Amino acid sequence: MKFDPQSLEELARRLAEAVPPGLAALKGDIEQNFKAVLQSGLAKLELVTREEFDVQAAVLRRSRERLEALERRITELEAGRPSG
């Protein structure tokens, strides 16, 4: 999954702003390091986009509905009743 570069830059900037004033001269380097660490850490996570999640949720929902229908059909067949 790709992460929005603007979001990462904003988070890195906020982290860099939290650096004590005595290190202000290093702010640019610190911000870049924060950004690199965030990108690396997030890349290691197995995340999916919201769109991918929604698609899989829909597939699961349809599969569950089909399974329930098959279970009802099996129950009817075992009882000797025709399905309708």
WOGI-V100920 format. One line per field, one symbol per residue. ss: DSSP state (H for helix, E for strand, C for the rest). phi: phi as a letter, one per 30 degrees, with the letter a starting at -180 (. if undefined). Layout:
ss=???
phi=???
//
This chain:
ss=CCCCHHHHHHHHHHHHHCCCHHHHHHHHHHHHHHHHHHHHHHHHCCCCCHHHHHHHHHHHHHHHHHHHHHHHHHHHHHCCCCCC
phi=.ccdeddddddddddddddeedcedceedddddedddddddddddccbdddddddddddddddddddddddddddddddicddb
//
